[in-house]
Amino acid sequence: MGDPKFSRAKFERPSHPWEAERIKTENELLKKYGLKNKKELWRSQYVLRRFRQRARELQARVRTGDKQAEKEREQLLRRLGRLGLLPLEGTTLDDVLALDVEAVLSRRLQTLTFLKGLAFTPRQARQFIVHGHVSVGGRRVTIPGILVSRTQENVIAYDERSGISNDLHPVRQQGQIPGAPASEGIEDEGPDLSGDEPAVPSPPSEPGPKEV
């Protein structure tokens, strides 16, 4: 396990620092999910890599008829189902290997806070979380990168001690909340994860001087 006083790295840096295609993809994901830096992206990739590595190991053991591997396989699939990375039923280890990093990024508290309509942009959702305006199940959470389970997803809300919990707070009066349910008869295309700031209407022009 190592010395508990010395924390280990939770991510791995790319083997080659200058790859144009990878850098372009990373920058798009940073903008789409409102990440602070690439370390957060690499941390999500590290989590996914651990799940995939575990799935490959269990696949090899299951082929040999290992009964313990069957139990561990079911435990892994149930865990990923509780995290919302996979459906709760009818999944296999091949589904684990088919996951991509966006599946992990979509389960972060920052992303779900935006999708639930508690913020106008992913970056604003991050700001609300870091400043202590968001709670999960009545408990204030200030870490935007934690993975939220299916049961916790339904109890994400403004913290009752936060001023933003008041409907009349100026932040909540800026415009239509993204992610709100669409009106009847209109298809909901889903929230936009582009991360762009909402358009601010230009102030009305002042009337010119009257002629005498």
Rosetta constraint file for C-alpha pairs under 8 A:
AtomPair CA 2 CA 6 HARMONIC 7.74 0.50
AtomPair CA 3 CA 7 HARMONIC 7.94 0.50
AtomPair CA 10 CA 43 HARMONIC 5.92 0.50
AtomPair CA 10 CA 46 HARMONIC 6.94 0.50
AtomPair CA 11 CA 39 HARMONIC 7.21 0.50
AtomPair CA 11 CA 42 HARMONIC 5.49 0.50
AtomPair CA 11 CA 43 HARMONIC 4.56 0.50
AtomPair CA 11 CA 44 HARMONIC 7.85 0.50
AtomPair CA 11 CA 45 HARMONIC 7.50 0.50
AtomPair CA 11 CA 46 HARMONIC 5.24 0.50
AtomPair CA 12 CA 42 HARMONIC 6.43 0.50
AtomPair CA 12 CA 43 HARMONIC 7.48 0.50
AtomPair CA 12 CA 46 HARMONIC 6.64 0.50
AtomPair CA 13 CA 42 HARMONIC 6.91 0.50
AtomPair CA 18 CA 23 HARMONIC 7.53 0.50
AtomPair CA 19 CA 23 HARMONIC 6.07 0.50
AtomPair CA 20 CA 24 HARMONIC 6.13 0.50
AtomPair CA 21 CA 25 HARMONIC 6.28 0.50
AtomPair CA 22 CA 26 HARMONIC 6.09 0.50
AtomPair CA 23 CA 27 HARMONIC 6.12 0.50
AtomPair CA 24 CA 28 HARMONIC 6.34 0.50
AtomPair CA 25 CA 29 HARMONIC 6.38 0.50
AtomPair CA 26 CA 30 HARMONIC 6.16 0.50
AtomPair CA 26 CA 38 HARMONIC 7.34 0.50
AtomPair CA 26 CA 41 HARMONIC 7.64 0.50
AtomPair CA 27 CA 31 HARMONIC 6.30 0.50
AtomPair CA 28 CA 32 HARMONIC 6.03 0.50
AtomPair CA 29 CA 33 HARMONIC 6.00 0.50
AtomPair CA 29 CA 34 HARMONIC 7.96 0.50
AtomPair CA 29 CA 35 HARMONIC 7.89 0.50
AtomPair CA 29 CA 41 HARMONIC 7.93 0.50
AtomPair CA 30 CA 34 HARMONIC 5.55 0.50
AtomPair CA 30 CA 35 HARMONIC 4.88 0.50
AtomPair CA 30 CA 36 HARMONIC 7.38 0.50
AtomPair CA 30 CA 37 HARMONIC 7.12 0.50
AtomPair CA 30 CA 38 HARMONIC 7.19 0.50
AtomPair CA 30 CA 41 HARMONIC 7.40 0.50
AtomPair CA 31 CA 35 HARMONIC 6.85 0.50
AtomPair CA 31 CA 194 HARMONIC 6.52 0.50
AtomPair CA 31 CA 195 HARMONIC 5.81 0.50
AtomPair CA 32 CA 122 HARMONIC 7.87 0.50
AtomPair CA 32 CA 193 HARMONIC 5.18 0.50
AtomPair CA 32 CA 194 HARMONIC 4.66 0.50
AtomPair CA 32 CA 195 HARMONIC 5.43 0.50
AtomPair CA 33 CA 105 HARMONIC 7.31 0.50
AtomPair CA 33 CA 111 HARMONIC 6.54 0.50
AtomPair CA 33 CA 122 HARMONIC 5.98 0.50
AtomPair CA 33 CA 123 HARMONIC 7.88 0.50
AtomPair CA 33 CA 193 HARMONIC 6.48 0.50
AtomPair CA 33 CA 194 HARMONIC 7.56 0.50
AtomPair CA 33 CA 195 HARMONIC 6.83 0.50
AtomPair CA 34 CA 121 HARMONIC 7.96 0.50
AtomPair CA 34 CA 122 HARMONIC 4.98 0.50
AtomPair CA 34 CA 123 HARMONIC 4.87 0.50
AtomPair CA 34 CA 126 HARMONIC 7.61 0.50
AtomPair CA 34 CA 195 HARMONIC 6.15 0.50
AtomPair CA 35 CA 40 HARMONIC 6.58 0.50
AtomPair CA 35 CA 41 HARMONIC 7.34 0.50
AtomPair CA 35 CA 123 HARMONIC 7.47 0.50
AtomPair CA 36 CA 40 HARMONIC 7.00 0.50
AtomPair CA 37 CA 41 HARMONIC 7.30 0.50
AtomPair CA 38 CA 42 HARMONIC 6.10 0.50
AtomPair CA 39 CA 43 HARMONIC 5.99 0.50
AtomPair CA 40 CA 44 HARMONIC 6.45 0.50
AtomPair CA 40 CA 145 HARMONIC 7.62 0.50
AtomPair CA 41 CA 45 HARMONIC 6.30 0.50
AtomPair CA 42 CA 46 HARMONIC 6.07 0.50
AtomPair CA 43 CA 47 HARMONIC 6.36 0.50
AtomPair CA 44 CA 48 HARMONIC 6.29 0.50
AtomPair CA 44 CA 101 HARMONIC 6.52 0.50
AtomPair CA 44 CA 104 HARMONIC 6.23 0.50
AtomPair CA 44 CA 105 HARMONIC 6.68 0.50
AtomPair CA 45 CA 49 HARMONIC 6.00 0.50
AtomPair CA 45 CA 101 HARMONIC 5.71 0.50
AtomPair CA 46 CA 50 HARMONIC 6.27 0.50
AtomPair CA 47 CA 51 HARMONIC 6.53 0.50
AtomPair CA 47 CA 104 HARMONIC 7.94 0.50
AtomPair CA 48 CA 52 HARMONIC 6.22 0.50
AtomPair CA 48 CA 99 HARMONIC 7.68 0.50
AtomPair CA 48 CA 100 HARMONIC 7.36 0.50
AtomPair CA 48 CA 101 HARMONIC 6.48 0.50
AtomPair CA 48 CA 104 HARMONIC 7.01 0.50
AtomPair CA 49 CA 53 HARMONIC 5.99 0.50
AtomPair CA 50 CA 54 HARMONIC 6.13 0.50
AtomPair CA 51 CA 55 HARMONIC 6.22 0.50
AtomPair CA 51 CA 96 HARMONIC 7.22 0.50
AtomPair CA 52 CA 56 HARMONIC 6.29 0.50
AtomPair CA 52 CA 96 HARMONIC 6.18 0.50
AtomPair CA 52 CA 97 HARMONIC 5.37 0.50
AtomPair CA 53 CA 57 HARMONIC 6.36 0.50
AtomPair CA 54 CA 58 HARMONIC 6.27 0.50
AtomPair CA 55 CA 59 HARMONIC 6.13 0.50
AtomPair CA 55 CA 73 HARMONIC 7.64 0.50
AtomPair CA 55 CA 93 HARMONIC 5.73 0.50
AtomPair CA 55 CA 94 HARMONIC 8.00 0.50
AtomPair CA 55 CA 96 HARMONIC 6.66 0.50
AtomPair CA 55 CA 97 HARMONIC 6.98 0.50
AtomPair CA 56 CA 60 HARMONIC 6.45 0.50
AtomPair CA 56 CA 93 HARMONIC 7.81 0.50
AtomPair CA 56 CA 97 HARMONIC 7.84 0.50
AtomPair CA 57 CA 61 HARMONIC 6.44 0.50
AtomPair CA 58 CA 62 HARMONIC 5.91 0.50
AtomPair CA 58 CA 69 HARMONIC 5.89 0.50
AtomPair CA 58 CA 70 HARMONIC 7.92 0.50
AtomPair CA 58 CA 72 HARMONIC 7.57 0.50
AtomPair CA 58 CA 73 HARMONIC 6.40 0.50
AtomPair CA 59 CA 63 HARMONIC 6.38 0.50
AtomPair CA 59 CA 93 HARMONIC 7.06 0.50
AtomPair CA 60 CA 64 HARMONIC 6.94 0.50
AtomPair CA 61 CA 65 HARMONIC 6.85 0.50
AtomPair CA 61 CA 66 HARMONIC 5.79 0.50
AtomPair CA 61 CA 69 HARMONIC 5.95 0.50
AtomPair CA 62 CA 66 HARMONIC 5.45 0.50
AtomPair CA 62 CA 67 HARMONIC 7.54 0.50
AtomPair CA 62 CA 69 HARMONIC 5.68 0.50
AtomPair CA 62 CA 70 HARMONIC 6.26 0.50
AtomPair CA 66 CA 70 HARMONIC 6.73 0.50
AtomPair CA 67 CA 71 HARMONIC 6.72 0.50
AtomPair CA 68 CA 72 HARMONIC 6.30 0.50
AtomPair CA 69 CA 73 HARMONIC 5.94 0.50
AtomPair CA 70 CA 74 HARMONIC 6.39 0.50
AtomPair CA 71 CA 75 HARMONIC 6.27 0.50
AtomPair CA 72 CA 76 HARMONIC 6.11 0.50
AtomPair CA 73 CA 77 HARMONIC 6.27 0.50
AtomPair CA 73 CA 93 HARMONIC 7.57 0.50
AtomPair CA 74 CA 78 HARMONIC 6.08 0.50
AtomPair CA 75 CA 79 HARMONIC 6.07 0.50
AtomPair CA 76 CA 80 HARMONIC 6.25 0.50
AtomPair CA 77 CA 81 HARMONIC 6.05 0.50
AtomPair CA 77 CA 86 HARMONIC 7.67 0.50
AtomPair CA 77 CA 91 HARMONIC 7.03 0.50
AtomPair CA 77 CA 92 HARMONIC 7.27 0.50
AtomPair CA 77 CA 93 HARMONIC 7.54 0.50
AtomPair CA 78 CA 82 HARMONIC 6.15 0.50
AtomPair CA 78 CA 88 HARMONIC 6.79 0.50
AtomPair CA 79 CA 83 HARMONIC 6.33 0.50
AtomPair CA 80 CA 84 HARMONIC 6.26 0.50
AtomPair CA 80 CA 85 HARMONIC 5.32 0.50
AtomPair CA 80 CA 86 HARMONIC 5.68 0.50
AtomPair CA 81 CA 85 HARMONIC 5.92 0.50
AtomPair CA 81 CA 86 HARMONIC 4.77 0.50
AtomPair CA 81 CA 87 HARMONIC 5.40 0.50
AtomPair CA 81 CA 88 HARMONIC 4.66 0.50
AtomPair CA 81 CA 89 HARMONIC 7.80 0.50
AtomPair CA 82 CA 88 HARMONIC 7.11 0.50
AtomPair CA 82 CA 149 HARMONIC 5.57 0.50
AtomPair CA 82 CA 150 HARMONIC 5.73 0.50
AtomPair CA 82 CA 151 HARMONIC 7.80 0.50
AtomPair CA 83 CA 107 HARMONIC 7.54 0.50
AtomPair CA 83 CA 147 HARMONIC 7.11 0.50
AtomPair CA 83 CA 148 HARMONIC 6.35 0.50
AtomPair CA 83 CA 149 HARMONIC 4.18 0.50
AtomPair CA 83 CA 150 HARMONIC 5.93 0.50
AtomPair CA 84 CA 107 HARMONIC 7.08 0.50
AtomPair CA 84 CA 149 HARMONIC 6.14 0.50
AtomPair CA 84 CA 150 HARMONIC 5.72 0.50
AtomPair CA 85 CA 99 HARMONIC 8.00 0.50
AtomPair CA 85 CA 103 HARMONIC 6.13 0.50
AtomPair CA 85 CA 104 HARMONIC 6.90 0.50
AtomPair CA 85 CA 107 HARMONIC 7.50 0.50
AtomPair CA 86 CA 91 HARMONIC 7.21 0.50
AtomPair CA 86 CA 95 HARMONIC 7.65 0.50
AtomPair CA 86 CA 96 HARMONIC 7.74 0.50
AtomPair CA 87 CA 91 HARMONIC 6.73 0.50
AtomPair CA 91 CA 95 HARMONIC 6.24 0.50
AtomPair CA 92 CA 96 HARMONIC 7.03 0.50
AtomPair CA 93 CA 97 HARMONIC 6.53 0.50
AtomPair CA 94 CA 98 HARMONIC 6.30 0.50
AtomPair CA 95 CA 99 HARMONIC 6.64 0.50
AtomPair CA 99 CA 103 HARMONIC 6.45 0.50
AtomPair CA 100 CA 104 HARMONIC 7.40 0.50
AtomPair CA 101 CA 105 HARMONIC 6.32 0.50
AtomPair CA 102 CA 106 HARMONIC 5.91 0.50
AtomPair CA 103 CA 107 HARMONIC 6.85 0.50
AtomPair CA 104 CA 108 HARMONIC 6.97 0.50
AtomPair CA 104 CA 147 HARMONIC 7.71 0.50
AtomPair CA 105 CA 111 HARMONIC 7.27 0.50
AtomPair CA 106 CA 111 HARMONIC 5.79 0.50
AtomPair CA 106 CA 112 HARMONIC 7.05 0.50
AtomPair CA 107 CA 111 HARMONIC 6.72 0.50
AtomPair CA 107 CA 112 HARMONIC 6.58 0.50
AtomPair CA 107 CA 147 HARMONIC 5.41 0.50
AtomPair CA 107 CA 148 HARMONIC 5.78 0.50
AtomPair CA 107 CA 149 HARMONIC 7.80 0.50
AtomPair CA 108 CA 112 HARMONIC 6.38 0.50
AtomPair CA 108 CA 144 HARMONIC 6.75 0.50
AtomPair CA 108 CA 145 HARMONIC 5.23 0.50
AtomPair CA 108 CA 146 HARMONIC 5.49 0.50
AtomPair CA 108 CA 147 HARMONIC 4.69 0.50
AtomPair CA 108 CA 148 HARMONIC 6.10 0.50
AtomPair CA 109 CA 113 HARMONIC 5.92 0.50
AtomPair CA 109 CA 143 HARMONIC 7.80 0.50
AtomPair CA 109 CA 144 HARMONIC 5.28 0.50
AtomPair CA 109 CA 145 HARMONIC 6.01 0.50
AtomPair CA 109 CA 146 HARMONIC 5.82 0.50
AtomPair CA 109 CA 147 HARMONIC 6.24 0.50
AtomPair CA 109 CA 148 HARMONIC 5.98 0.50
AtomPair CA 110 CA 114 HARMONIC 6.52 0.50
AtomPair CA 110 CA 122 HARMONIC 6.59 0.50
AtomPair CA 110 CA 125 HARMONIC 5.67 0.50
AtomPair CA 110 CA 126 HARMONIC 5.47 0.50
AtomPair CA 110 CA 129 HARMONIC 7.29 0.50
AtomPair CA 110 CA 144 HARMONIC 4.85 0.50
AtomPair CA 110 CA 145 HARMONIC 6.56 0.50
AtomPair CA 111 CA 115 HARMONIC 6.22 0.50
AtomPair CA 111 CA 122 HARMONIC 6.28 0.50
AtomPair CA 111 CA 125 HARMONIC 7.54 0.50
AtomPair CA 112 CA 116 HARMONIC 5.98 0.50
AtomPair CA 112 CA 153 HARMONIC 7.42 0.50
AtomPair CA 113 CA 117 HARMONIC 6.71 0.50
AtomPair CA 113 CA 118 HARMONIC 5.66 0.50
AtomPair CA 113 CA 119 HARMONIC 6.81 0.50
AtomPair CA 113 CA 125 HARMONIC 6.01 0.50
AtomPair CA 113 CA 156 HARMONIC 7.03 0.50
AtomPair CA 113 CA 157 HARMONIC 7.94 0.50
AtomPair CA 114 CA 118 HARMONIC 5.67 0.50
AtomPair CA 114 CA 119 HARMONIC 5.10 0.50
AtomPair CA 114 CA 120 HARMONIC 6.77 0.50
AtomPair CA 114 CA 121 HARMONIC 6.33 0.50
AtomPair CA 114 CA 122 HARMONIC 5.58 0.50
AtomPair CA 114 CA 125 HARMONIC 5.64 0.50
AtomPair CA 114 CA 178 HARMONIC 7.58 0.50
AtomPair CA 114 CA 179 HARMONIC 7.45 0.50
AtomPair CA 115 CA 178 HARMONIC 7.35 0.50
AtomPair CA 115 CA 179 HARMONIC 5.38 0.50
AtomPair CA 115 CA 191 HARMONIC 6.64 0.50
AtomPair CA 116 CA 179 HARMONIC 5.89 0.50
AtomPair CA 116 CA 180 HARMONIC 7.42 0.50
AtomPair CA 117 CA 177 HARMONIC 5.51 0.50
AtomPair CA 117 CA 178 HARMONIC 5.15 0.50
AtomPair CA 117 CA 179 HARMONIC 4.80 0.50
AtomPair CA 117 CA 180 HARMONIC 5.99 0.50
AtomPair CA 118 CA 125 HARMONIC 7.14 0.50
AtomPair CA 118 CA 157 HARMONIC 7.38 0.50
AtomPair CA 118 CA 158 HARMONIC 7.48 0.50
AtomPair CA 118 CA 177 HARMONIC 7.28 0.50
AtomPair CA 119 CA 124 HARMONIC 5.84 0.50
AtomPair CA 119 CA 125 HARMONIC 5.10 0.50
AtomPair CA 119 CA 128 HARMONIC 7.84 0.50
AtomPair CA 119 CA 177 HARMONIC 7.03 0.50
AtomPair CA 119 CA 178 HARMONIC 7.28 0.50
AtomPair CA 120 CA 124 HARMONIC 6.43 0.50
AtomPair CA 120 CA 125 HARMONIC 7.38 0.50
AtomPair CA 120 CA 177 HARMONIC 6.17 0.50
AtomPair CA 120 CA 178 HARMONIC 5.81 0.50
AtomPair CA 120 CA 197 HARMONIC 7.72 0.50
AtomPair CA 120 CA 198 HARMONIC 7.23 0.50
AtomPair CA 121 CA 125 HARMONIC 6.28 0.50
AtomPair CA 121 CA 193 HARMONIC 7.63 0.50
AtomPair CA 121 CA 195 HARMONIC 5.51 0.50
AtomPair CA 121 CA 196 HARMONIC 6.92 0.50
AtomPair CA 121 CA 197 HARMONIC 6.49 0.50
AtomPair CA 121 CA 198 HARMONIC 7.82 0.50
AtomPair CA 122 CA 126 HARMONIC 6.33 0.50
AtomPair CA 122 CA 193 HARMONIC 7.20 0.50
AtomPair CA 122 CA 195 HARMONIC 5.79 0.50
AtomPair CA 123 CA 127 HARMONIC 6.35 0.50
AtomPair CA 123 CA 195 HARMONIC 6.88 0.50
AtomPair CA 124 CA 128 HARMONIC 6.21 0.50
AtomPair CA 125 CA 129 HARMONIC 6.29 0.50
AtomPair CA 126 CA 130 HARMONIC 6.14 0.50
AtomPair CA 126 CA 144 HARMONIC 5.93 0.50
AtomPair CA 127 CA 131 HARMONIC 6.04 0.50
AtomPair CA 128 CA 132 HARMONIC 6.27 0.50
AtomPair CA 128 CA 133 HARMONIC 5.08 0.50
AtomPair CA 128 CA 134 HARMONIC 6.36 0.50
AtomPair CA 129 CA 133 HARMONIC 5.67 0.50
AtomPair CA 129 CA 134 HARMONIC 5.25 0.50
AtomPair CA 129 CA 141 HARMONIC 6.68 0.50
AtomPair CA 129 CA 142 HARMONIC 4.98 0.50
AtomPair CA 129 CA 143 HARMONIC 6.67 0.50
AtomPair CA 129 CA 144 HARMONIC 6.04 0.50
AtomPair CA 130 CA 142 HARMONIC 4.64 0.50
AtomPair CA 130 CA 143 HARMONIC 6.40 0.50
AtomPair CA 130 CA 144 HARMONIC 6.90 0.50
AtomPair CA 131 CA 142 HARMONIC 6.84 0.50
AtomPair CA 132 CA 140 HARMONIC 6.40 0.50
AtomPair CA 132 CA 141 HARMONIC 6.63 0.50
AtomPair CA 132 CA 142 HARMONIC 5.53 0.50
AtomPair CA 132 CA 159 HARMONIC 7.45 0.50
AtomPair CA 132 CA 162 HARMONIC 7.50 0.50
AtomPair CA 133 CA 140 HARMONIC 7.47 0.50
AtomPair CA 133 CA 158 HARMONIC 5.65 0.50
AtomPair CA 133 CA 159 HARMONIC 5.27 0.50
AtomPair CA 133 CA 161 HARMONIC 7.85 0.50
AtomPair CA 133 CA 162 HARMONIC 5.33 0.50
AtomPair CA 133 CA 163 HARMONIC 7.93 0.50
AtomPair CA 133 CA 164 HARMONIC 6.96 0.50
AtomPair CA 134 CA 140 HARMONIC 5.99 0.50
AtomPair CA 134 CA 141 HARMONIC 6.30 0.50
AtomPair CA 134 CA 142 HARMONIC 7.49 0.50
AtomPair CA 134 CA 156 HARMONIC 7.16 0.50
AtomPair CA 134 CA 157 HARMONIC 5.83 0.50
AtomPair CA 134 CA 158 HARMONIC 4.49 0.50
AtomPair CA 134 CA 159 HARMONIC 4.91 0.50
AtomPair CA 135 CA 139 HARMONIC 4.99 0.50
AtomPair CA 135 CA 140 HARMONIC 4.05 0.50
AtomPair CA 135 CA 141 HARMONIC 5.42 0.50
AtomPair CA 135 CA 156 HARMONIC 5.90 0.50
AtomPair CA 135 CA 157 HARMONIC 5.57 0.50
AtomPair CA 135 CA 158 HARMONIC 5.78 0.50
AtomPair CA 135 CA 159 HARMONIC 4.83 0.50
AtomPair CA 136 CA 140 HARMONIC 6.36 0.50
AtomPair CA 136 CA 141 HARMONIC 6.63 0.50
AtomPair CA 136 CA 152 HARMONIC 6.47 0.50
AtomPair CA 136 CA 153 HARMONIC 7.88 0.50
AtomPair CA 136 CA 155 HARMONIC 5.53 0.50
AtomPair CA 136 CA 156 HARMONIC 4.60 0.50
AtomPair CA 136 CA 157 HARMONIC 6.53 0.50
AtomPair CA 137 CA 152 HARMONIC 6.73 0.50
AtomPair CA 137 CA 155 HARMONIC 4.90 0.50
AtomPair CA 137 CA 156 HARMONIC 6.45 0.50
AtomPair CA 137 CA 157 HARMONIC 7.92 0.50
AtomPair CA 138 CA 155 HARMONIC 7.68 0.50
AtomPair CA 138 CA 157 HARMONIC 7.99 0.50
AtomPair CA 138 CA 159 HARMONIC 6.88 0.50
AtomPair CA 138 CA 160 HARMONIC 7.85 0.50
AtomPair CA 139 CA 159 HARMONIC 7.63 0.50
AtomPair CA 140 CA 159 HARMONIC 6.28 0.50
AtomPair CA 148 CA 152 HARMONIC 5.99 0.50
AtomPair CA 148 CA 153 HARMONIC 6.10 0.50
AtomPair CA 149 CA 153 HARMONIC 6.09 0.50
AtomPair CA 150 CA 154 HARMONIC 7.27 0.50
AtomPair CA 151 CA 155 HARMONIC 7.55 0.50
AtomPair CA 152 CA 156 HARMONIC 6.79 0.50
AtomPair CA 158 CA 162 HARMONIC 6.95 0.50
AtomPair CA 158 CA 164 HARMONIC 6.89 0.50
AtomPair CA 158 CA 165 HARMONIC 5.30 0.50
AtomPair CA 159 CA 165 HARMONIC 6.52 0.50
AtomPair CA 160 CA 165 HARMONIC 6.00 0.50
AtomPair CA 161 CA 165 HARMONIC 7.63 0.50
AtomPair CA 163 CA 169 HARMONIC 6.87 0.50
AtomPair CA 164 CA 169 HARMONIC 5.62 0.50
AtomPair CA 164 CA 171 HARMONIC 7.13 0.50
AtomPair CA 164 CA 172 HARMONIC 7.29 0.50
AtomPair CA 165 CA 169 HARMONIC 7.63 0.50
AtomPair CA 167 CA 172 HARMONIC 6.60 0.50
AtomPair CA 168 CA 172 HARMONIC 6.92 0.50
AtomPair CA 168 CA 173 HARMONIC 6.93 0.50
AtomPair CA 169 CA 173 HARMONIC 6.73 0.50
AtomPair CA 170 CA 174 HARMONIC 6.86 0.50
AtomPair CA 172 CA 177 HARMONIC 7.78 0.50
AtomPair CA 178 CA 191 HARMONIC 6.20 0.50
AtomPair CA 179 CA 190 HARMONIC 6.69 0.50
AtomPair CA 179 CA 191 HARMONIC 5.09 0.50
AtomPair CA 181 CA 188 HARMONIC 7.28 0.50
AtomPair CA 182 CA 186 HARMONIC 6.38 0.50
AtomPair CA 182 CA 187 HARMONIC 6.87 0.50
AtomPair CA 182 CA 188 HARMONIC 5.43 0.50
